[in-house]
């Protein structure tokens, strides 16, 4: 199966956070926050969305930072993805 986003939607796959902090402290599962960095897996076509012309500014393979509590989480073929609007993406990591 393949996720194909519509409109200004983007499919993201989370980049897992490290298990150990920079100072060497190992974090238990409950202490970890939801990751905010992800890789773009699929990009919608953009176009006319809610009466406004939307040009997609991200592409497949980009690494991005997105808003903490945004999007819809889905599980497909034992993989977890987050579908967000392009406006929920805060920055592209270069």
N, C-alpha and C positions, 0 to 999 in steps of 0.2 A: 504494500500500500504506500501511497505517497500523499503528503499534505500539500494542497495547492491553495494558497491564501487568495482571498478576494479583495478588491478595492485597495485600500491603503494598509492592509494587514501584512505583518511580517512574522514568519515562523522562526523561533530562536531555540537553540539547544544550549543549555547552561554549561558554563565552564566551571568545573568543580573547584571549590576553594581548597586550599591546602589544609591538611590535617594538623599541622604544627605551625604555631606562630613564629615570627622572625626571631623572637627571643628563646625559642626552643620549647615552649609550653604546648603540650598536646591537648587539643580541644575535644571534649566528649561530644557525642552526636547532638545533644540538646543545646549546647552552647553555640553551635554553628548557625549563622544567619543565612537566610535565603540568598543565594548568589545573585549578584546584579550584573555580572559579566556573562556574555553569551556570544555564540557564533551564529550568524545568519544562515539559515538552512534553505529558506524559500522566501521570495518576495512577490507580493501581489502586483497587479498591472498598474495600479494608480488610476489616473483618469479622473472622471467627474465623481467626487464623493461629497455627499451632502450639499450639492450645489456649488462646490468649489473645485477648481482644477488642482489635482495633487500630482506632483512629480516625485517619483520614488528616488530617494537620495542614498539608499544603502543597496548593497548587492550581495549575492550569495558569497559566503566566505569572509565577509567583514566581521571583525570582533567589535562588539558594542557594549555600552553600559546603558541599562534601561531602568525606568522608575521602579522602585522597590516593590510596591504592591499592585503593579499593573498586569494586565493580560489575563489570559485563560490558559490554565495548564491542562494538557491532554497527554494521554499515554497511547502510543501506537507501536505495535511490534516490540514490546518491552523497552521502548525508549520513551523518555519524557521530554516534551516540548512545551514551549510557551508561545501563544499567539498574541501579539500586541499590535496596536496601531502604530504607524510610523512616528506619530507625535509623542509616543511614550518612550521612544529611544532618545536618550539624552546626549550621547556622544559616540563617535567611532574611535576605536583605539588604533593608532597607527604605529 
